[in-house]
Amino acid sequence: MAFTFFFRDSHTLERAVDFLLPQVSGNSKIKVWNAGCAMGPETYTFAIILAERMNQYAFNNVLIEASDIDETENFGRILTEGFYPESDLKRLPEGILGKYFVNSERQGFYRVVDKVRSRVNFTKHDLLTLKPYGSGYSFIICKNVLLHFQPEQRIEVFKMFHSVLLPGGLVTTEQTQNLPDECSHLFKSMATDAHIYQKIG
Ligand SMILES: C[S@@+](CC[C@H](N)C(=O)[O-])C[C@H]1O[C@@H](n2cnc3c(N)ncnc32)[C@H](O)[C@@H]1O
């Protein structure tokens, strides 16, 4: 099972939303790609952060396309169904459990509320094919994935991200992942306290 948890590095996701919201204000469609989403805690964390910071009308325009190589063949089902064991939800910030999860018919499991689940899709996708999953993204989240790749592969993945982002679109990576020098003409850094890059061009 991939290592992941709810509200992991939520500071970076919150900072990205600071930059994202003014850019997408008034858009009828706001597409986000969560590449290497594992079984969904990161995807739903980001969706919940957006739900907390957008009005319902604007939030309904959000589509988060979650993807993973999913070697277990299980992530898509877990993410789409949105059932998570109580033990996974122990460290949620105050107030989030009651607002975004409901007791489910499955003993010991909570389910992500429909309002949030309906904003998320899953597709199995291997980043190293370098074939983009989609296009027209305002934001790409790819955290704790690139560290598994070779330096040349990271460069190609960043180039692919650049090709599918809207002008001014954002990408975020794990805290240990610097933008490769070979991509410095493609993205500029947006923050000193989080790895968030904005597409140039
Ligand atoms: C450590 S988990 C990170 C999950 C989540 N992004 C987070 O930060 O909590 C790494 C994920 O990357 C996925 N992954 C690894 N290689 C991949 C590839 N080539 N294409 C897509 N996903 C990949 C793994 O299946 C795993 O779910």
The ligand as a Gaussian input file, in Angstrom:
#p B3LYP/6-31G(d) Opt

LIG

0 1
 C        4.151000       7.853000      -1.517000
 S        2.700000       7.810000      -2.523000
 C        2.227000       9.527000      -2.491000
 C        0.745000       9.692000      -2.426000
 C        0.298000      11.151000      -2.306000
 N        0.655000      11.898000      -3.486000
 C        0.879000      11.800000      -1.076000
 O        1.802000      12.622000      -1.196000
 O        0.443000      11.491000       0.036000
 C        3.403000       7.653000      -4.157000
 C        2.362000       7.308000      -5.207000
 O        2.941000       7.449000      -6.506000
 C        2.420000       6.440000      -7.333000
 N        3.289000       6.262000      -8.497000
 C        4.533000       5.739000      -8.524000
 N        5.001000       5.698000      -9.782000
 C        4.039000       6.243000     -10.581000
 C        3.926000       6.477000     -11.973000
 N        4.909000       6.152000     -12.806000
 N        2.803000       7.056000     -12.441000
 C        1.790000       7.379000     -11.591000
 N        1.842000       7.170000     -10.250000
 C        2.943000       6.605000      -9.754000
 C        2.369000       5.230000      -6.401000
 O        1.486000       4.232000      -6.885000
 C        1.885000       5.875000      -5.109000
 O        0.487000       5.847000      -5.007000

